[in-house]
Amino acid sequence: VDLVLRVFGYGWTWLLERENYLDILLVVLSVVVQTVVTLGVDGQIIRKLTVLRTLRLMRIARAVKTRPEMREMWSLLKGLVDSTETLCWMYVMIGLLLYFFGILATSLIAHQDEFLKDAVVQENFGDVPKSMFTLFQIMTLDSWGDLCRRLMEGQQIWIGFFFIIFITISQFVLMNLITAVIVENAFSDSKIEESELEVKLRENLAKELEELTFIFQQMDEDGSGTITRDEMMMSMKKRKVRQKLRAIDILPKDLEELWEILDDGDGSLSPEEFVGGMKRLRGEAKAKDMLILRRELRILEMSLGNIEGDMDGATDKMTNVKYQLQRAKMDIAGLQRTLARAKEAIKAAATTQPHVG
């Protein structure tokens, strides 16, 4: 049912897509197993193959790839897959190394007269396959010291140097070399991903520039190369402009605020002003934008400092003027008292002066 619905939904070409081959194989295998069981045929082997359905969990990897927060996990999965070829050659090199030293161990240790009747030696180095397995165990540094000391009893000191040379080549040189190759492949893949991401970003930037240029051209009614506030407001009557603006989360009610943000005070917007401003509105703040904002804040802070200094000076002047006004008020009050006394003196003089007959 799943396969049929997918074919109806995506078309028959869905069957030809490479990433769908595994799903098709698993569905066909399930149908075969069900048919065999229905017919009563013993299909134990085929039934066991249904375990391969767990491979459909690989879809999770595809979902992980599309999630930004899972980028590190996807890098690990991709590094593991890309290292498959390296791991295969690693097994080949380890096999050759074990085969070479296995022949030496069998010839130099197991075939010695002293060890021909030694059950432990014959069990570990009796033939080449046994020697290879024992050397693999030694390569993993699994209790190799006890076996080495037992073989070195008597005059067999050279066996210790044999194992030391083997461990040095297999563990310290070969394994570290393989690790270095895998790490180098991981770094190379990371650089390739960064290059692909950069190309994708450039493509998205070019597409974004094309869309913004199209919006500007649709807004420019008179073809003057600039748009005014009225042209921006009237452009919302065009369906294509509305669709493009809604795609970048700008609604008709936001046009007034958008104009206030983009306009530098001359009453019109050039293509560079419109496209550059819209790109900054859509994208994240960059270091350049932060520096410009920091510079403008510094200028504003300096302006506020100058205004504060002017206000302090004005306050001092107002205090001085207030003091002068108080003194003037006091002088006027003193003058009024002097005039009042002079007036009283004149009246007194007038009353005491004799009348002329």
Backbone hydrogen bonds in HBPLUS format (Angstrom, degrees):
<---DONOR---> <-ACCEPTOR-->    atom                        ^
c    i                          cat <-CA-CA->   ^        H-A-AA   ^      H-
h    n   atom  resd res      DA  || num        DHA   H-A  angle D-A-AA Bond
n    s   type  num  typ     dist DA aas  dist angle  dist       angle   num
A0005-LEU N   A0001-VAL O   2.90 MM   4  6.07 166.6  1.91 155.5 158.8     1
A0006-ARG N   A0002-ASP O   3.04 MM   4  6.23 154.1  2.11 144.3 151.5     2
A0007-VAL N   A0003-LEU O   3.02 MM   4  6.28 156.2  2.08 148.0 154.1     3
A0008-PHE N   A0004-VAL O   2.96 MM   4  6.26 159.3  2.00 151.7 157.3     4
A0009-GLY N   A0005-LEU O   2.83 MM   4  5.95 149.2  1.92 143.6 153.0     5
A0010-TYR N   A0006-ARG O   2.79 MM   4  5.82 170.9  1.80 156.0 157.8     6
A0011-GLY N   A0007-VAL O   2.73 MM   4  4.88 132.3  1.96 129.2 138.9     7
A0014-TRP N   A0011-GLY O   3.09 MM   3  5.82 163.1  2.12 117.3 122.5     8
A0015-LEU N   A0012-TRP O   3.11 MM   3  5.80 153.5  2.19 116.9 122.4     9
A0016-LEU N   A0013-THR O   3.00 MM   3  5.31 149.9  2.09 107.2 116.2    10
A0017-GLU N   A0014-TRP O   3.33 MM   3  5.47 160.6  2.37 103.2 108.9    11
A0020-ASN N   A0017-GLU O   3.09 MM   3  5.65 158.2  2.14 114.6 121.5    12
A0021-TYR N   A0018-ARG O   3.23 MM   3  5.62 171.3  2.24 115.6 118.2    13
A0024-ILE N   A0020-ASN O   3.06 MM   4  6.32 163.4  2.09 155.4 160.1    14
A0025-LEU N   A0021-TYR O   2.91 MM   4  6.14 161.2  1.95 152.8 157.9    15
A0026-LEU N   A0022-LEU O   3.00 MM   4  6.20 162.2  2.03 151.9 156.2    16
A0027-VAL N   A0023-ASP O   2.98 MM   4  6.17 156.2  2.04 149.5 155.9    17
A0028-VAL N   A0024-ILE O   2.93 MM   4  6.11 166.2  1.95 153.0 156.9    18
A0029-LEU N   A0025-LEU O   2.89 MM   4  6.03 157.6  1.94 146.8 153.7    19
A0030-SER N   A0026-LEU O   2.98 MM   4  6.15 152.4  2.05 141.5 148.4    20
A0031-VAL N   A0027-VAL O   3.01 MM   4  6.32 154.5  2.07 147.8 154.6    21
A0032-VAL N   A0028-VAL O   2.95 MM   4  6.24 156.7  2.01 150.9 157.2    22
A0033-VAL N   A0029-LEU O   2.96 MM   4  6.19 163.8  1.99 151.5 155.5    23
A0034-GLN N   A0030-SER O   2.99 MM   4  6.16 161.5  2.02 147.6 152.7    24
A0035-THR N   A0031-VAL O   2.95 MM   4  6.13 151.8  2.03 145.0 153.0    25
A0036-VAL N   A0032-VAL O   2.89 MM   4  6.14 159.8  1.93 153.2 158.4    26
A0037-VAL N   A0033-VAL O   2.96 MM   4  6.16 162.2  1.99 151.4 156.1    27
A0038-THR N   A0034-GLN O   2.96 MM   4  6.09 153.8  2.03 141.5 149.0    28
A0039-LEU N   A0035-THR O   3.00 MM   4  6.23 151.0  2.08 147.5 154.6    29
A0041-VAL N   A0036-VAL O   3.14 MM   5  5.47 146.7  2.26 164.1 159.5    30
A0040-GLY N   A0037-VAL O   3.13 MM   3  5.14 153.0  2.21  99.8 108.1    31
A0047-ARG N   A0043-GLY O   2.73 MM   4  5.86 155.1  1.79 151.1 159.4    32
A0048-LYS N   A0044-GLN O   2.90 MM   4  6.12 147.0  2.01 144.5 152.7    33
A0049-LEU N   A0045-ILE O   3.22 MM   4  6.56 134.9  2.44 136.8 148.3    34
A0049-LEU N   A0046-ILE O   3.02 MM   3  5.09 129.6  2.28  95.1 109.1    35
A0050-THR N   A0047-ARG O   3.10 MM   3  5.49 154.2  2.17 105.7 113.6    36
A0051-VAL N   A0048-LYS O   3.14 MM   3  5.91 167.1  2.15 117.4 121.5    37
A0052-LEU N   A0049-LEU O   2.89 MM   3  5.69 161.3  1.93 119.3 125.0    38
A0053-ARG N   A0050-THR O   2.95 MM   3  5.65 165.3  1.97 116.8 121.0    39
A0054-THR N   A0051-VAL O   3.04 MM   3  6.06 172.1  2.04 128.0 129.9    40
A0055-LEU N   A0052-LEU O   2.84 MM   3  5.53 161.5  1.88 118.3 124.6    41
A0056-ARG N   A0053-ARG O   2.98 MM   3  5.70 164.5  2.00 117.6 122.7    42
A0057-LEU N   A0054-THR O   2.99 MM   3  5.71 163.9  2.01 116.7 121.7    43
A0058-MET N   A0055-LEU O   2.92 MM   3  5.73 165.4  1.94 119.5 123.6    44
A0059-ARG N   A0056-ARG O   3.04 MM   3  5.87 169.4  2.05 118.7 122.0    45
A0060-ILE N   A0057-LEU O   2.84 MM   3  5.59 153.4  1.91 118.8 125.6    46
A0061-ALA N   A0058-MET O   3.01 MM   3  5.27 124.9  2.32 100.6 113.5    47
A0062-ARG N   A0059-ARG O   3.01 MM   3  5.04 117.5  2.42  94.1 109.6    48
A0063-ALA N   A0059-ARG O   2.96 MM   4  6.38 151.0  2.05 149.0 157.3    49
A0064-VAL N   A0060-ILE O   2.73 MM   4  6.00 154.1  1.79 153.4 161.7    50
A0065-LYS N   A0061-ALA O   3.05 MM   4  6.22 147.1  2.16 142.3 149.7    51
A0066-THR N   A0063-ALA O   3.21 MM   3  5.52 135.6  2.42 103.0 113.5    52
A0067-ARG N   A0064-VAL O   3.18 MM   3  5.42 160.1  2.22 109.1 115.2    53
A0070-MET N   A0067-ARG O   3.07 MM   3  5.40 152.5  2.15 109.1 117.7    54
A0071-ARG N   A0068-PRO O   3.21 MM   3  5.33 150.2  2.30 116.8 114.9    55
A0074-TRP N   A0070-MET O   2.95 MM   4  6.19 159.5  2.00 154.7 160.7    56
A0075-SER N   A0071-ARG O   2.93 MM   4  6.17 147.8  2.04 144.4 153.4    57
A0076-LEU N   A0072-GLU O   3.05 MM   4  6.39 150.1  2.14 145.8 153.0    58
A0077-LEU N   A0073-MET O   3.01 MM   4  6.35 162.3  2.05 151.6 156.0    59
A0078-LYS N   A0074-TRP O   2.82 MM   4  5.95 163.6  1.85 151.0 156.0    60
A0079-GLY N   A0075-SER O   2.84 MM   4  5.91 153.7  1.91 141.1 149.0    61
A0080-LEU N   A0076-LEU O   2.93 MM   4  6.16 150.0  2.02 145.1 153.0    62
A0081-VAL N   A0077-LEU O   2.99 MM   4  6.29 159.4  2.04 149.5 154.6    63
A0082-ASP N   A0078-LYS O   2.81 MM   4  5.98 166.6  1.83 153.6 157.9    64
A0083-SER N   A0079-GLY O   3.02 MM   4  6.01 129.8  2.28 133.6 145.3    65
A0084-THR N   A0081-VAL O   3.11 MM   3  5.44 164.4  2.14 113.7 116.6    66
A0087-LEU N   A0083-SER O   2.82 MM   4  6.05 155.9  1.88 154.9 162.0    67
A0088-CYS N   A0084-THR O   2.95 MM   4  6.22 151.4  2.03 148.6 156.2    68
A0089-TRP N   A0085-GLU O   3.10 MM   4  6.41 164.7  2.12 153.1 155.8    69
A0090-MET N   A0086-THR O   2.86 MM   4  6.06 139.3  2.03 139.4 152.1    70
A0091-TYR N   A0087-LEU O   2.97 MM   4  6.30 151.4  2.06 147.9 153.4    71
A0092-VAL N   A0088-CYS O   3.09 MM   4  6.46 150.7  2.18 143.4 151.9    72
A0093-MET N   A0089-TRP O   2.92 MM   4  6.18 162.5  1.96 149.1 152.8    73
A0094-ILE N   A0090-MET O   2.86 MM   4  6.09 162.1  1.89 151.8 157.2    74
A0095-GLY N   A0091-TYR O   2.85 MM   4  5.95 156.3  1.90 143.4 150.3    75
A0096-LEU N   A0092-VAL O   2.94 MM   4  6.22 160.0  1.98 150.8 155.8    76
A0097-LEU N   A0093-MET O   2.89 MM   4  6.09 160.2  1.93 148.5 154.4    77
A0098-LEU N   A0094-ILE O   2.82 MM   4  6.00 164.4  1.85 152.4 156.7    78
A0099-TYR N   A0095-GLY O   2.81 MM   4  5.94 152.6  1.89 144.9 153.3    79
A0100-PHE N   A0096-LEU O   2.91 MM   4  6.10 161.4  1.95 149.4 153.7    80
A0101-PHE N   A0097-LEU O   3.02 MM   4  6.23 178.6  2.02 156.4 156.9    81
A0102-GLY N   A0098-LEU O   2.68 MM   4  5.57 136.2  1.87 136.2 149.6    82
A0103-ILE N   A0099-TYR O   3.03 MM   4  6.21 152.6  2.10 144.4 149.2    83
A0104-LEU N   A0100-PHE O   3.22 MM   4  6.59 159.7  2.27 144.6 149.9    84
A0105-ALA N   A0101-PHE O   2.81 MM   4  5.97 160.5  1.84 146.8 152.3    85
A0106-THR N   A0102-GLY O   2.92 MM   4  6.03 160.4  1.95 145.9 151.4    86
A0107-SER N   A0103-ILE O   2.99 MM   4  6.12 160.3  2.03 147.8 153.4    87
A0108-LEU N   A0104-LEU O   2.74 MM   4  5.73 166.8  1.76 154.3 158.8    88
A0109-ILE N   A0105-ALA O   2.89 MM   4  5.35 147.6  2.00 134.7 142.2    89
A0110-ALA N   A0105-ALA O   3.41 MM   5  6.95 152.9  2.49 147.7 154.9    90
A0111-HIS N   A0106-THR O   3.24 MM   5  6.46 132.1  2.49 151.1 163.5    91
A0112-GLN N   A0109-ILE O   3.26 MM   3  5.59 166.9  2.28 112.5 115.8    92
A0115-PHE N   A0112-GLN O   3.10 MM   3  5.47 138.6  2.28 105.3 116.2    93
A0118-ASP N   A0115-PHE O   3.21 MM   3  4.83 159.8  2.26  95.9 101.8    94
A0122-GLN N   A0118-ASP O   3.00 MM   4  6.19 166.4  2.02 154.9 159.1    95
A0123-GLU N   A0119-ALA O   2.85 MM   4  5.94 144.7  1.98 141.2 151.2    96
A0124-ASN N   A0120-VAL O   3.07 MM   4  6.29 146.3  2.19 144.3 152.3    97
A0125-PHE N   A0121-VAL O   2.66 MM   4  5.61 158.9  1.70 157.2 163.8    98
A0126-GLY N   A0122-GLN O   2.91 MM   4  4.02 119.6  2.28 121.7 118.6    99
A0131-SER N   A0127-ASP O   2.94 MM   4  6.16 157.7  1.99 152.6 159.8   100
A0132-MET N   A0128-VAL O   2.83 MM   4  6.04 157.1  1.89 157.0 163.3   101
A0133-PHE N   A0129-PRO O   3.01 MM   4  6.26 159.5  2.05 149.8 154.4   102
A0134-THR N   A0130-LYS O   2.96 MM   4  6.17 162.6  1.99 150.1 155.1   103
A0135-LEU N   A0131-SER O   2.83 MM   4  5.98 158.8  1.88 149.2 155.3   104
A0136-PHE N   A0132-MET O   2.91 MM   4  6.11 146.0  2.03 142.5 151.9   105
A0137-GLN N   A0133-PHE O   3.04 MM   4  6.34 153.3  2.11 145.8 152.5   106
A0138-ILE N   A0134-THR O   2.91 MM   4  6.26 151.2  1.99 144.7 153.3   107
A0139-MET N   A0135-LEU O   2.75 MM   4  5.96 146.0  1.86 142.9 152.8   108
A0140-THR N   A0136-PHE O   3.18 MM   4  6.49 137.8  2.36 140.3 149.6   109
A0142-ASP N   A0137-GLN O   3.26 MM   5  5.78 167.0  2.28 157.2 155.9   110
A0141-LEU N   A0138-ILE O   2.83 MM   3  4.91 156.4  1.89 108.7 114.5   111
A0148-CYS N   A0144-TRP O   2.98 MM   4  6.11 158.3  2.03 149.7 156.5   112
A0149-ARG N   A0145-GLY O   2.92 MM   4  6.07 164.1  1.95 151.5 155.1   113
A0150-ARG N   A0146-ASP O   3.11 MM   4  6.30 154.0  2.18 144.3 151.2   114
A0151-LEU N   A0147-LEU O   3.13 MM   4  6.36 155.3  2.19 146.2 152.2   115
A0152-MET N   A0148-CYS O   2.99 MM   4  6.16 135.4  2.20 143.3 155.9   116
A0153-GLU N   A0150-ARG O   3.47 MM   3  5.64 165.7  2.49 103.4 107.2   117
A0159-ILE N   A0156-GLN O   3.30 MM   3  5.84 154.5  2.37 108.9 115.3   118
A0160-GLY N   A0157-ILE O   3.05 MM   3  5.76 138.4  2.23 118.4 127.0   119
A0162-PHE N   A0158-TRP O   2.98 MM   4  6.30 146.4  2.10 145.1 155.2   120
A0163-PHE N   A0159-ILE O   3.03 MM   4  6.37 159.5  2.07 153.2 156.3   121
A0164-ILE N   A0160-GLY O   2.97 MM   4  6.17 155.6  2.03 146.0 153.6   122
A0165-ILE N   A0161-PHE O   2.90 MM   4  6.03 161.2  1.94 147.5 151.7   123
A0166-PHE N   A0162-PHE O   3.02 MM   4  6.25 158.9  2.07 144.4 150.7   124
A0167-ILE N   A0163-PHE O   2.85 MM   4  6.04 167.3  1.86 154.5 157.3   125
A0168-THR N   A0164-ILE O   2.91 MM   4  6.01 156.8  1.96 146.2 153.2   126
A0169-ILE N   A0165-ILE O   3.02 MM   4  6.22 161.8  2.06 149.8 153.9   127
A0170-SER N   A0166-PHE O   2.85 MM   4  5.95 173.0  1.86 158.2 160.4   128
A0171-GLN N   A0167-ILE O   2.83 MM   4  5.29 151.4  1.91 134.5 144.2   129
A0172-PHE N   A0167-ILE O   3.42 MM   5  6.94 153.2  2.50 148.6 156.1   130
A0173-VAL N   A0168-THR O   3.04 MM   5  6.32 133.3  2.27 150.0 163.9   131
A0174-LEU N   A0169-ILE O   2.86 MM   5  6.04 164.7  1.88 155.9 161.0   132
A0175-MET N   A0170-SER O   3.29 MM   5  6.47 143.5  2.43 134.9 144.0   133
A0177-LEU N   A0173-VAL O   2.87 MM   4  5.90 148.1  1.97 145.2 155.1   134
A0178-ILE N   A0174-LEU O   2.90 MM   4  6.17 156.0  1.96 151.3 157.6   135
A0179-THR N   A0175-MET O   2.92 MM   4  6.18 158.4  1.97 147.0 153.1   136
A0180-ALA N   A0176-ASN O   2.90 MM   4  6.11 155.4  1.96 144.0 150.6   137
A0181-VAL N   A0177-LEU O   2.98 MM   4  6.27 152.3  2.05 146.0 153.3   138
A0182-ILE N   A0178-ILE O   2.97 MM   4  6.27 159.7  2.01 152.7 157.7   139
A0183-VAL N   A0179-THR O   2.91 MM   4  6.14 162.0  1.95 151.8 157.0   140
A0184-GLU N   A0180-ALA O   2.88 MM   4  6.04 155.8  1.94 144.9 152.0   141
A0185-ASN N   A0181-VAL O   2.90 MM   4  6.15 154.8  1.97 146.6 153.5   142
A0186-ALA N   A0182-ILE O   2.92 MM   4  6.20 150.0  2.01 144.2 152.9   143
A0187-PHE N   A0183-VAL O   2.95 MM   4  6.29 156.5  2.00 150.9 156.4   144
A0188-SER N   A0184-GLU O   2.89 MM   4  6.13 156.7  1.94 148.3 155.3   145
A0189-ASP N   A0185-ASN O   2.84 MM   4  6.06 160.1  1.88 149.4 154.6   146
A0190-SER N   A0186-ALA O   2.91 MM   4  6.12 149.9  2.00 142.5 151.5   147
A0191-LYS N   A0187-PHE O   2.92 MM   4  6.23 154.3  1.99 148.5 154.6   148
A0192-ILE N   A0188-SER O   2.90 MM   4  6.20 155.5  1.97 147.9 155.2   149
A0193-GLU N   A0189-ASP O   2.83 MM   4  6.07 158.2  1.88 148.9 154.8   150
A0194-GLU N   A0190-SER O   2.91 MM   4  6.16 154.5  1.98 145.1 152.2   151
A0195-SER N   A0191-LYS O   2.90 MM   4  6.16 153.8  1.96 146.7 153.8   152
A0196-GLU N   A0192-ILE O   2.84 MM   4  6.15 161.0  1.88 152.6 157.8   153
A0197-LEU N   A0193-GLU O   2.77 MM   4  5.96 155.9  1.83 147.9 155.3   154
A0198-GLU N   A0194-GLU O   2.85 MM   4  6.04 149.7  1.94 142.8 151.2   155
A0199-VAL N   A0195-SER O   2.93 MM   4  6.22 156.6  1.98 148.6 154.7   156
A0200-LYS N   A0196-GLU O   2.88 MM   4  6.12 157.6  1.93 147.1 153.7   157
A0201-LEU N   A0197-LEU O   2.84 MM   4  6.05 153.1  1.91 145.8 153.2   158
A0202-ARG N   A0198-GLU O   2.92 MM   4  6.19 154.8  1.98 146.0 152.7   159
A0203-GLU N   A0199-VAL O   2.93 MM   4  6.23 155.0  1.99 147.1 154.2   160
A0204-ASN N   A0200-LYS O   2.86 MM   4  6.12 160.0  1.90 149.5 155.1   161
A0205-LEU N   A0201-LEU O   2.79 MM   4  5.98 150.1  1.88 145.2 154.1   162
A0206-ALA N   A0202-ARG O   2.89 MM   4  6.12 157.6  1.94 148.5 153.9   163
A0207-LYS N   A0203-GLU O   2.92 MM   4  6.17 157.5  1.98 148.6 155.0   164
A0208-GLU N   A0204-ASN O   2.81 MM   4  5.97 156.2  1.86 145.2 152.3   165
A0209-LEU N   A0205-LEU O   2.84 MM   4  6.04 158.2  1.89 148.4 154.3   166
A0210-GLU N   A0206-ALA O   2.97 MM   4  6.17 152.6  2.05 142.3 149.7   167
A0211-GLU N   A0207-LYS O   2.97 MM   4  6.26 155.9  2.03 148.3 154.4   168
A0212-LEU N   A0208-GLU O   2.95 MM   4  6.19 165.1  1.97 154.5 158.1   169
A0213-THR N   A0209-LEU O   2.92 MM   4  6.02 154.9  1.98 144.9 152.2   170
A0214-PHE N   A0210-GLU O   2.97 MM   4  6.15 150.9  2.05 142.6 150.4   171
A0215-ILE N   A0211-GLU O   2.99 MM   4  6.32 156.6  2.05 148.7 154.7   172
A0216-PHE N   A0212-LEU O   2.96 MM   4  6.22 159.4  2.01 147.6 153.0   173
A0217-GLN N   A0213-THR O   2.96 MM   4  6.20 160.3  1.99 149.1 154.2   174
A0218-GLN N   A0214-PHE O   2.98 MM   4  6.22 151.9  2.06 147.7 155.4   175
A0219-MET N   A0215-ILE O   2.98 MM   4  6.23 143.4  2.11 145.2 155.3   176
A0219-MET N   A0216-PHE O   3.13 MM   3  5.09 122.0  2.48  92.8 107.5   177
A0220-ASP N   A0216-PHE O   2.97 MM   4  6.19 143.0  2.11 148.3 158.3   178
A0221-GLU N   A0219-MET O   2.90 MM   2  5.75 115.0  2.33 116.2  99.4   179
A0227-ILE N   A0269-LEU O   3.04 MM  42  5.28 153.2  2.11 139.2 146.8   180
A0269-LEU N   A0227-ILE O   2.87 MM  42  5.28 149.5  1.97 145.4 155.5   181
A0232-MET N   A0228-THR O   3.05 MM   4  6.33 154.2  2.12 147.7 154.3   182
A0233-MET N   A0229-ARG O   3.07 MM   4  6.34 158.8  2.11 148.3 153.8   183
A0234-MET N   A0230-ASP O   2.89 MM   4  6.06 158.4  1.93 150.3 156.5   184
A0235-SER N   A0231-GLU O   3.01 MM   4  6.00 131.5  2.25 137.6 148.8   185
A0237-LYS N   A0234-MET O   3.18 MM   3  5.95 168.5  2.19 120.6 123.7   186
A0238-LYS N   A0235-SER O   2.99 MM   3  5.65 165.5  2.01 119.1 123.9   187
A0242-ARG N   A0238-LYS O   3.08 MM   4  6.37 161.0  2.12 151.1 156.6   188
A0243-GLN N   A0239-ARG O   2.94 MM   4  6.19 159.5  1.99 151.8 157.2   189
A0244-LYS N   A0240-LYS O   2.97 MM   4  6.19 162.7  2.00 148.3 152.8   190
A0245-LEU N   A0241-VAL O   2.91 MM   4  6.07 163.4  1.94 153.1 157.7   191
A0246-ARG N   A0242-ARG O   2.87 MM   4  6.00 155.7  1.93 147.1 154.2   192
A0247-ALA N   A0243-GLN O   2.97 MM   4  6.13 143.5  2.11 141.1 151.0   193
A0248-ILE N   A0245-LEU O   3.14 MM   3  5.30 140.5  2.30  98.8 109.6   194
A0250-ILE N   A0245-LEU O   2.82 MM   5  5.06 155.8  1.88 141.1 143.3   195
A0249-ASP N   A0246-ARG O   3.02 MM   3  4.81 157.4  2.07 108.8 107.6   196
A0254-ASP N   A0251-LEU O   2.87 MM   3  5.32 153.8  1.94 115.0 123.7   197
A0255-LEU N   A0252-PRO O   3.25 MM   3  5.58 167.8  2.26 111.7 115.4   198
A0258-LEU N   A0254-ASP O   2.82 MM   4  5.99 152.1  1.89 150.2 159.7   199
A0259-TRP N   A0255-LEU O   2.85 MM   4  6.07 155.2  1.91 151.4 156.1   200
A0260-GLU N   A0256-GLU O   3.18 MM   4  6.48 159.4  2.23 145.6 150.8   201
A0261-ILE N   A0257-GLU O   3.03 MM   4  6.28 142.3  2.18 143.5 153.6   202
A0262-LEU N   A0258-LEU O   2.98 MM   4  6.20 161.1  2.01 152.9 157.3   203
A0263-ASP N   A0259-TRP O   2.87 MM   4  5.70 163.3  1.90 154.6 158.7   204
A0274-PHE N   A0270-SER O   2.95 MM   4  6.17 166.2  1.97 160.6 164.2   205
A0275-VAL N   A0271-PRO O   2.89 MM   4  5.93 171.1  1.90 153.4 155.6   206
A0276-GLY N   A0272-GLU O   2.92 MM   4  5.70 157.6  1.97 140.3 147.7   207
A0277-GLY N   A0273-GLU O   2.97 MM   4  5.81 155.1  2.03 135.8 143.5   208
A0278-MET N   A0274-PHE O   2.93 MM   4  6.05 160.2  1.97 150.0 155.7   209
A0279-LYS N   A0275-VAL O   2.96 MM   4  6.11 154.9  2.02 149.3 156.0   210
A0280-ARG N   A0276-GLY O   3.09 MM   4  6.31 153.2  2.17 143.0 149.9   211
A0281-LEU N   A0277-GLY O   2.97 MM   4  6.21 146.6  2.09 142.2 151.9   212
A0282-ARG N   A0278-MET O   2.98 MM   4  6.19 148.1  2.09 144.8 152.6   213
A0283-GLY N   A0279-LYS O   2.93 MM   4  5.94 157.4  1.98 148.2 154.2   214
A0290-MET N   A0286-LYS O   2.94 MM   4  6.25 155.7  2.00 151.9 159.3   215
A0291-LEU N   A0287-ALA O   2.90 MM   4  6.16 150.5  1.98 147.9 155.7   216
A0292-ILE N   A0288-LYS O   2.95 MM   4  6.24 158.8  2.00 150.4 156.2   217
A0293-LEU N   A0289-ASP O   2.90 MM   4  6.11 161.9  1.93 148.7 154.0   218
A0294-ARG N   A0290-MET O   2.81 MM   4  5.98 153.0  1.88 141.8 149.9   219
A0295-ARG N   A0291-LEU O   2.83 MM   4  6.07 154.2  1.90 147.2 154.1   220
A0296-GLU N   A0292-ILE O   2.90 MM   4  6.21 161.9  1.94 152.0 156.7   221
A0297-LEU N   A0293-LEU O   2.87 MM   4  6.08 154.4  1.93 147.6 155.1   222
A0298-ARG N   A0294-ARG O   2.89 MM   4  6.11 148.2  1.99 142.2 151.2   223
A0299-ILE N   A0295-ARG O   2.90 MM   4  6.25 158.3  1.95 151.4 157.1   224
A0300-LEU N   A0296-GLU O   2.86 MM   4  6.08 158.4  1.90 146.2 152.7   225
A0301-GLU N   A0297-LEU O   2.78 MM   4  5.97 151.4  1.86 143.1 151.4   226
A0302-MET N   A0298-ARG O   2.86 MM   4  6.16 154.7  1.92 147.9 154.6   227
A0303-SER N   A0299-ILE O   2.85 MM   4  6.12 154.3  1.92 147.2 154.9   228
A0304-LEU N   A0300-LEU O   2.83 MM   4  6.09 156.8  1.88 148.0 154.5   229
A0305-GLY N   A0301-GLU O   2.84 MM   4  6.10 147.7  1.94 141.8 151.4   230
A0306-ASN N   A0302-MET O   2.84 MM   4  6.18 154.6  1.90 148.4 155.0   231
A0307-ILE N   A0303-SER O   2.82 MM   4  6.11 158.0  1.87 148.8 155.5   232
A0308-GLU N   A0304-LEU O   2.79 MM   4  5.99 155.1  1.85 144.4 151.7   233
A0309-GLY N   A0305-GLY O   2.85 MM   4  6.13 153.0  1.92 145.8 153.2   234
A0310-ASP N   A0306-ASN O   2.82 MM   4  6.11 157.7  1.87 149.9 156.1   235
A0311-MET N   A0307-ILE O   2.80 MM   4  6.04 153.4  1.87 147.8 155.8   236
A0312-ASP N   A0308-GLU O   2.88 MM   4  6.17 149.1  1.97 143.3 151.8   237
A0313-GLY N   A0309-GLY O   2.91 MM   4  6.22 157.6  1.96 148.0 154.1   238
A0314-ALA N   A0310-ASP O   2.77 MM   4  6.00 156.4  1.82 148.0 155.2   239
A0315-THR N   A0311-MET O   2.79 MM   4  5.97 148.1  1.89 141.7 150.9   240
A0316-ASP N   A0312-ASP O   2.96 MM   4  6.27 154.5  2.02 146.1 152.5   241
A0317-LYS N   A0313-GLY O   2.92 MM   4  6.22 157.7  1.97 147.1 153.6   242
A0318-MET N   A0314-ALA O   2.78 MM   4  6.01 157.2  1.83 148.0 154.7   243
A0319-THR N   A0315-THR O   2.86 MM   4  6.10 151.6  1.94 145.1 153.1   244
A0320-ASN N   A0316-ASP O   2.91 MM   4  6.21 155.7  1.97 148.3 154.7   245
A0321-VAL N   A0317-LYS O   2.77 MM   4  6.05 159.6  1.81 152.2 158.3   246
A0322-LYS N   A0318-MET O   2.80 MM   4  5.97 154.6  1.86 143.9 151.3   247
A0323-TYR N   A0319-THR O   2.88 MM   4  6.15 152.5  1.96 143.2 151.0   248
A0324-GLN N   A0320-ASN O   2.82 MM   4  6.11 157.8  1.87 149.7 156.0   249
A0325-LEU N   A0321-VAL O   2.76 MM   4  6.00 153.2  1.83 148.7 156.5   250
A0326-GLN N   A0322-LYS O   2.87 MM   4  6.15 154.0  1.94 145.9 153.0   251
A0327-ARG N   A0323-TYR O   2.97 MM   4  6.26 158.1  2.02 149.1 154.9   252
A0328-ALA N   A0324-GLN O   2.77 MM   4  6.01 157.7  1.82 147.2 154.4   253
A0329-LYS N   A0325-LEU O   2.76 MM   4  5.96 151.1  1.84 145.0 153.5   254
A0330-MET N   A0326-GLN O   2.85 MM   4  6.14 152.4  1.93 143.7 151.6   255
A0331-ASP N   A0327-ARG O   2.75 MM   4  6.06 157.0  1.81 151.7 158.3   256
A0332-ILE N   A0328-ALA O   2.78 MM   4  6.01 157.5  1.83 147.6 154.1   257
A0333-ALA N   A0329-LYS O   2.86 MM   4  6.10 156.3  1.92 144.8 151.6   258
A0334-GLY N   A0330-MET O   2.85 MM   4  6.14 155.1  1.91 147.6 154.6   259
A0335-LEU N   A0331-ASP O   2.77 MM   4  6.03 155.2  1.83 148.7 156.0   260
A0336-GLN N   A0332-ILE O   2.79 MM   4  6.05 155.2  1.85 148.3 155.4   261
A0337-ARG N   A0333-ALA O   2.97 MM   4  6.27 153.6  2.04 144.6 151.5   262
A0338-THR N   A0334-GLY O   2.89 MM   4  6.18 155.9  1.94 146.7 153.8   263
A0339-LEU N   A0335-LEU O   2.80 MM   4  6.05 159.3  1.84 153.2 158.7   264
A0340-ALA N   A0336-GLN O   2.85 MM   4  6.06 152.4  1.93 144.0 152.3   265
A0341-ARG N   A0337-ARG O   2.92 MM   4  6.19 157.8  1.97 149.2 154.5   266
A0342-ALA N   A0338-THR O   2.83 MM   4  6.07 154.0  1.90 146.0 154.1   267
A0343-LYS N   A0339-LEU O   2.81 MM   4  5.98 153.7  1.88 145.8 153.2   268
A0344-GLU N   A0340-ALA O   2.99 MM   4  6.23 157.2  2.04 145.9 151.8   269
A0345-ALA N   A0341-ARG O   2.85 MM   4  6.10 152.7  1.92 145.3 153.3   270
A0346-ILE N   A0342-ALA O   2.90 MM   4  6.14 155.0  1.96 147.6 154.0   271
A0347-LYS N   A0343-LYS O   2.98 MM   4  6.28 157.7  2.03 147.6 153.7   272
A0348-ALA N   A0344-GLU O   2.86 MM   4  6.12 158.9  1.91 148.1 154.3   273
A0349-ALA N   A0345-ALA O   2.84 MM   4  6.04 156.2  1.90 147.4 154.1   274
A0350-ALA N   A0346-ILE O   2.90 MM   4  6.08 147.8  2.01 142.8 151.9   275
A0351-THR N   A0347-LYS O   3.06 MM   4  6.31 146.7  2.18 148.0 155.6   276
A0352-THR N   A0348-ALA O   3.17 MM   4  6.34 148.8  2.27 146.5 153.9   277
A0353-GLN N   A0349-ALA O   3.23 MM   4  6.16 131.3  2.48 142.5 151.3   278
